[in-house]
Amino acid sequence: MTARVHTTAGTVQGTWEDGVAVFRGVPFAAPPVGPRRFAAPQPPEPWDGIREATEFGTPPPQPRHVTTGDDWLTLAVWTPAPGRTGLPVVVWISGGKYLHCNTANPHFAGAVMASEGVVVVSAHYRSGFKGFAHLDGAPGNRGLLDQLATLRWVRDNITAFGGDPANVTVLGQSAGAGSIAALLAMPAAAGLFRRAILQSLPGTYFTPALATDIATEISAELGRSPRAADLAAVPPRTLVEATGAVTARLRQRWGPVVHTPTPFSPVVDGDILPTAPWAALGDGAARGVELLIGHTRDEFSQLGSKLGDIGEAELDTLIGGLTPTPGHRRYRTAYPDLTPPELRETALSDWLFRMPALHLAEAAHAGGADVRLSELTWGFGGHGASHTLDTLLVFGTAHIGTGLTAAGPEIVEQARQLSALMRSEYLLFAATGDPGWPRYDRHDRATRVYGTTPTVTRYPEESSRAIWCDRRFGVLDLPG
């Protein structure tokens, strides 16, 4: 059974699947080819007749994924009621280290959420070198510009799919949350969404100097200069491979970037992204936008499991090299019983995700925004409440490729109940701005804790909060 919708560029035909209409591979911008390779996104090219929207669009070239074609700037829509008007809209901005982005990822399919009464949009954006390398002759933060183009497409087209363009919530995790924090600080994004859900916000934003040095090294790997004109003809897969080679060899020169899984982050260039999100939200940039900010308890557990042992002196150096850093003495005082590997995992969970999220909530509250805070403490297997698990529970896909089904019926049932609860509260937030628990403020610090027995309490990670209370996140610069 098919479904047709008229967009500003032409008619698309999707399919009905289990009570949800799905439209895949819908262009929201023109293919970034030739002179458009490193340019700002352009409007989609109109078409006559009916465009089949049954296959996901080609994702941008990325590590460990073979891409054919270059028509990357497409999106997918899941809707329970095309043609109807007034449903809340959730726009998913994918995470993936600023390197990965794929609307076909089954972990982030919108069918379950859409079946509960919202319109879900998932869009590609240029990732990796194509989207975030800082180049002469090209606008910076092209990945963010692609996200802006998606939100403008939603504004202009989502009514036909059953959505309310005045009731749009952006949802992102990890790099997706970092992108949303940047959008909150970007004047060009004002008015394009009403609410935002940020899960596991990474605390990494780059100065132009650091971003330029990274782009220069990757370009030199190919015998090129970091200029758009000199790189436009380089095959995109070649840029992905050069990024991987340089990252493995030279990332130590980029300071604390060594502790992240990517050489890319949004660049605070004073133009597209005027300032870092914490400063922007503290100054009121998110006033009028309702926020739900969350993280997991064991953010660094999966990355930490891939690292070897670490000695006391090496650990002190690692913590001292973080930017900002609270110093290793505070960690040893606050967590005296942790082994060096455990303390490394705690410190990097804090620096990379937990404290950036908490500090963004505090900055937004200080700037007059309506903020809710959450933490996932439930988990299974060896990684606990790991990075991304909260988002899989919200999407209803935690059973896919995670080992959950092998954990036993009791754990599976816990996951099912928690997934239903989280999704209902997140979708209630998307619909009304109120997920059912109190707003966050710096006095009560009310936090929705998703554990075996969900509750609302003061922010649970008090030891880490106290360690970081006088440190401020900002922009990472080129060391030295």
C-alpha positions in Angstrom: 0.0 0.0 0.0 1.4 3.4 -1.0 1.2 6.9 0.3 1.8 10.1 -1.6 2.7 13.6 -0.3 3.4 16.8 -2.2 6.6 18.6 -1.2 7.9 22.0 -2.4 10.2 20.1 -4.9 7.7 17.5 -6.1 5.6 14.6 -5.2 7.0 11.6 -3.2 5.5 8.2 -2.9 6.3 6.1 0.2 4.8 2.9 1.7 2.6 1.9 4.6 4.4 -0.4 7.0 2.6 -1.7 10.2 0.3 1.4 10.4 3.1 4.0 9.7 3.7 5.7 6.4 7.4 5.8 5.6 9.1 8.0 3.0 12.8 7.3 2.4 15.4 9.1 0.3 13.6 12.4 0.1 16.0 15.2 -1.0 16.2 18.2 1.2 19.1 19.8 -0.6 20.9 19.4 -4.0 23.6 16.8 -4.2 27.0 18.3 -3.0 28.9 17.6 -6.2 31.4 19.6 -8.2 31.6 23.2 -7.0 29.0 22.3 -4.4 31.2 19.7 -2.7 32.3 22.1 0.1 29.7 24.8 -0.4 26.7 25.6 1.8 23.7 23.3 0.9 21.5 24.4 -2.0 17.8 23.8 -2.5 16.8 20.4 -3.9 16.3 20.2 -7.6 12.6 20.0 -8.5 11.2 17.0 -10.3 8.2 16.2 -12.4 5.8 13.3 -11.8 6.1 11.0 -8.8 9.4 10.2 -7.1 9.6 6.8 -5.5 10.6 7.2 -1.8 10.9 3.6 -0.8 14.7 3.2 -0.5 17.0 5.0 2.0 19.2 7.6 0.4 23.0 7.0 0.0 24.8 8.0 3.3 27.8 10.3 3.2 31.1 8.4 2.8 32.3 7.3 6.3 34.5 4.8 8.0 33.6 1.1 7.7 30.8 1.8 5.2 30.9 1.5 1.4 29.0 4.3 -0.3 28.0 4.5 -3.9 26.8 7.7 -5.5 26.9 11.2 -4.1 23.3 12.2 -3.6 23.8 12.3 0.2 21.5 15.1 1.4 18.3 13.1 1.8 16.0 12.4 4.7 13.4 9.9 5.8 10.0 10.5 7.3 7.9 8.2 9.5 4.3 9.4 10.0 1.1 7.8 11.4 -1.1 10.2 9.5 0.1 11.9 6.3 -2.3 14.6 5.2 -3.5 15.2 8.7 -2.2 18.3 10.5 -1.0 19.1 14.0 1.1 16.2 15.1 4.3 16.9 17.1 7.5 16.5 15.0 10.7 14.9 16.2 13.8 15.6 14.1 16.6 13.1 14.8 20.1 14.4 14.4 22.4 11.4 14.3 25.5 11.0 16.5 28.5 9.0 15.4 31.7 10.9 16.3 30.9 13.6 13.6 32.1 10.8 11.3 29.0 8.6 10.8 25.5 9.4 9.7 23.0 6.9 8.1 19.2 7.2 8.0 19.1 3.4 7.3 20.6 2.6 10.7 18.0 0.3 12.3 18.9 1.5 15.8 17.4 4.9 15.0 14.4 3.9 12.8 11.4 6.2 13.6 8.7 3.6 13.3 8.1 2.9 17.0 8.0 6.5 18.0 5.7 7.4 15.0 3.3 4.6 15.9 2.8 6.5 19.2 1.6 9.7 17.6 4.5 11.8 16.3 6.1 12.5 12.9 9.7 11.5 12.9 12.3 12.9 10.5 15.9 11.6 10.2 18.3 13.3 7.9 21.8 12.9 6.6 24.4 15.6 6.9 27.9 15.9 5.6 30.1 14.2 8.2 33.8 13.9 8.7 36.2 15.9 6.5 33.3 16.9 4.1 31.2 18.4 6.9 33.6 19.7 9.5 37.1 20.3 8.0 38.1 23.9 8.3 39.1 24.9 4.7 40.0 28.1 2.9 37.4 29.0 0.3 34.6 27.1 2.0 32.0 27.9 4.7 32.8 26.3 8.0 30.6 23.8 9.8 29.0 22.5 6.7 27.5 19.6 8.6 25.6 22.1 10.8 24.5 24.0 7.7 23.1 20.8 6.3 21.1 20.4 9.6 19.8 23.9 9.2 18.7 23.0 5.7 16.9 20.0 7.1 15.0 22.1 9.6 14.0 24.6 6.9 12.7 21.7 4.8 10.7 20.6 7.9 9.3 24.1 8.3 8.2 24.2 4.7 7.0 20.7 4.1 6.1 18.8 7.3 2.4 19.9 7.3 1.8 17.7 4.3 3.2 14.7 6.3 0.8 15.4 9.2 3.2 17.4 11.4 3.0 20.8 13.0 5.9 23.1 11.9 5.3 25.2 15.1 5.9 22.1 17.3 9.3 20.7 16.3 11.6 19.0 18.7 15.2 18.3 17.7 16.6 15.1 19.3 20.3 14.2 19.2 22.8 12.0 21.0 26.6 12.3 21.3 27.7 14.2 18.2 24.0 14.8 17.4 23.6 16.5 20.8 26.8 18.5 20.2 25.3 19.6 16.9 22.0 20.7 18.7 24.0 22.6 21.3 25.7 24.4 18.4 22.3 25.1 16.7 21.1 26.6 20.0 24.0 29.0 19.8 23.5 29.9 16.1 21.4 32.9 15.2 20.5 31.3 11.9 18.6 28.5 13.7 16.4 30.7 15.8 12.7 29.8 15.4 13.3 26.5 13.5 12.5 24.4 16.6 10.6 24.8 19.8 12.2 22.1 21.9 15.4 20.2 22.1 16.5 16.9 23.6 20.3 16.5 24.0 21.7 13.1 25.1 25.3 12.7 26.1 26.6 16.1 24.9 30.3 16.0 24.1 32.3 18.9 25.4 34.5 19.4 22.3 34.3 22.5 20.2 37.4 23.7 18.3 39.1 27.0 17.6 39.8 27.8 14.0 43.5 27.3 14.7 43.1 23.7 16.0 40.6 22.9 13.2 42.9 24.4 10.5 45.9 22.3 11.8 43.8 19.1 11.6 42.6 19.9 8.1 46.2 20.8 7.0 47.6 17.5 8.2 44.8 15.5 6.5 45.2 17.5 3.2 49.0 17.0 3.3 48.5 13.2 3.5 47.1 13.6 0.0 49.7 16.1 -1.2 47.2 18.9 -1.1 46.6 22.2 0.6 43.6 22.8 2.9 41.7 24.7 0.3 38.3 23.8 -1.1 39.4 24.3 -4.7 42.4 22.0 -4.2 40.3 19.2 -2.7 37.0 19.4 -4.6 38.1 16.7 -7.1 39.5 14.3 -4.5 37.2 11.2 -4.2 35.2 11.4 -0.9 36.4 7.8 0.1 40.0 9.0 -0.3 39.3 11.8 2.2 37.8 9.3 4.7 41.0 7.1 4.3 43.3 10.0 4.8 41.4 11.1 7.9 41.9 7.7 9.4 45.6 7.5 8.6 46.4 11.0 10.0 44.2 10.5 13.1 46.1 7.3 14.0 49.5 8.9 13.5 49.3 12.5 14.7 46.4 12.9 17.1 48.8 13.2 20.1 49.7 16.7 18.9 46.2 17.9 19.3 46.2 17.7 23.1 43.1 16.3 24.8 41.6 15.4 21.4 43.5 12.2 21.8 40.9 11.1 24.3 38.0 11.4 21.8 37.3 9.0 19.0 37.3 11.7 16.3 39.4 14.6 14.9 36.3 16.6 14.1 34.0 18.8 16.1 32.0 22.0 15.4 34.3 25.0 15.0 33.6 28.2 16.9 34.5 30.5 14.0 32.7 33.7 15.2 30.5 33.5 12.1 28.3 30.4 11.6 28.9 29.4 15.2 29.6 32.7 17.1 30.5 31.2 20.5 30.7 28.0 22.5 27.2 26.7 23.7 27.8 27.1 27.4 28.5 30.8 27.1 25.7 31.3 24.5 23.1 29.6 26.6 24.3 31.4 29.7 23.6 34.6 27.9 20.1 33.6 27.0 20.5 32.0 23.6 18.1 29.2 24.5 15.5 31.4 26.2 12.2 30.4 24.8 13.4 26.9 23.8 12.4 24.0 26.2 15.3 21.7 26.9 15.7 18.1 28.1 19.3 17.2 28.7 20.5 13.8 29.7 23.5 11.4 30.0 24.2 7.9 31.1 26.1 6.9 34.2 28.8 4.9 32.5 29.5 7.1 29.4 33.1 6.0 28.8 32.7 2.3 29.7 32.7 1.0 26.1 35.6 3.2 25.0 37.5 2.4 28.3 37.2 -1.3 27.8 39.3 -1.0 24.6 42.2 0.7 26.5 45.0 -1.1 28.3 46.1 -0.8 31.9 47.3 2.6 33.2 49.7 3.5 36.0 49.3 6.1 38.7 51.7 8.6 37.2 50.3 8.2 33.7 46.8 8.7 35.1 47.8 11.9 36.8 49.2 13.2 33.5 46.1 12.2 31.6 43.7 14.1 34.0 46.1 17.1 34.2 46.1 17.3 30.4 42.3 17.6 30.0 41.0 21.0 28.9 39.6 22.2 31.2 41.0 20.1 34.0 40.1 19.9 37.7 43.4 18.2 38.5 44.0 14.6 39.5 44.1 15.4 43.2 40.4 16.1 43.3 39.6 12.8 41.7 41.8 10.8 44.1 40.2 12.6 47.0 36.6 12.1 45.7 37.1 8.5 44.6 39.7 6.9 46.8 38.7 3.3 46.2 38.8 3.3 42.4 41.6 1.6 40.6 43.6 3.7 38.1 41.6 2.2 35.1 38.3 2.8 36.9 39.3 6.4 37.8 40.3 7.0 34.2 36.9 5.9 33.1 35.2 8.1 35.6 37.3 11.2 34.7 36.8 10.7 31.0 33.1 10.1 31.4 32.9 13.4 33.2 35.1 15.4 30.9 33.7 14.1 27.6 30.0 13.8 28.4 28.6 14.0 31.9 29.9 17.4 33.0 29.4 19.1 29.6 25.7 18.0 29.8 25.3 19.1 33.4 27.0 22.4 32.8 24.8 23.1 29.7 21.7 22.5 31.9 23.1 25.0 34.4 24.0 27.5 31.8 20.6 27.3 30.1 18.8 27.7 33.4 20.9 30.7 34.2 20.0 32.1 30.8 16.3 31.8 31.4 15.5 28.5 29.6 13.2 25.9 30.8 15.4 22.8 31.5 14.8 19.2 32.5 17.7 16.8 33.4 17.9 13.0 33.2 20.4 10.2 33.8 20.2 6.5 32.8 21.6 4.3 35.6 20.1 1.0 34.4 22.3 -1.2 32.2 23.2 -4.8 31.4 26.2 -6.8 30.5 29.8 -5.6 31.2 29.3 -2.0 30.2 26.5 -0.9 32.5 24.5 2.2 31.6 26.7 2.8 28.6 26.9 5.5 26.0 24.0 5.4 23.5 21.9 2.9 25.5 19.5 5.6 26.6 18.8 6.6 23.1 18.2 3.0 22.0 15.7 2.6 24.8 13.8 5.8 23.6 13.7 4.5 20.0 12.6 1.0 21.1 15.6 -0.7 19.5 17.8 -1.8 22.4 17.3 -5.4 21.4 19.0 -5.0 18.1 22.6 -6.3 18.1 23.4 -5.4 21.7 23.2 -8.8 23.3 20.1 -7.8 25.3 18.1 -10.9 24.2 20.8 -13.2 25.5 20.8 -11.5 29.0 17.8 -13.4 30.1 14.0 -12.8 30.4 14.2 -10.7 33.5 16.6 -8.2 31.9 14.6 -8.2 28.7 11.5 -7.3 30.6 13.3 -4.5 32.5 14.4 -3.1 29.2 10.9 -3.3 27.7 9.4 -1.5 30.7 12.1 1.2 30.8 11.9 1.7 27.1 8.2 2.3 27.2 8.5 4.7 30.1 11.4 6.7 28.6 9.7 7.0 25.2 6.4 8.1 26.7 8.0 10.8 28.8 10.2 12.0 26.0 7.3 12.1 23.6 5.2 13.9 26.2 8.0 16.5 26.3 8.0 16.7 22.5 4.2 17.3 22.6 3.9 19.7 25.5 7.3 20.7 26.9 6.6 18.9 30.2 7.9 15.3 30.5 6.3 14.9 34.0 9.1 15.8 36.4 10.3 19.1 37.8 12.5 21.7 36.1 16.2 21.7 36.8 17.7 24.5 38.9 21.0 24.9 40.6 19.4 24.7 44.1 17.2 21.5 44.0 19.0 19.9 40.9 15.9 17.7 40.2 16.9 14.8 38.0 14.9 12.1 36.4 16.9 8.9 37.1 16.0 5.9 34.8 17.1 3.0 36.9 15.7 -0.4 37.9 13.2 1.7 39.9 12.9 5.0 38.1 12.7 8.0 40.4 13.3 11.8 40.6 16.0 12.9 43.0 18.9 15.4 43.3 21.5 15.0 40.6 23.1 11.6 41.5 26.7 12.3 40.4 27.4 14.7 43.3 31.1 13.8 43.7 31.8 14.6 40.1 29.7 17.7 40.1 31.7 19.0 43.1 35.0 18.2 41.3 33.9 20.3 38.3 31.9 23.0 39.9 34.4 25.8 39.4 35.6 24.7 35.9 34.0 26.0 32.7 33.8 24.3 29.3 34.6 26.4 26.3 36.7 25.8 23.1 39.7 23.5 22.6 42.7 25.2 21.0 45.9 24.0 19.4 48.3 23.1 22.2 51.2 25.5 22.6 
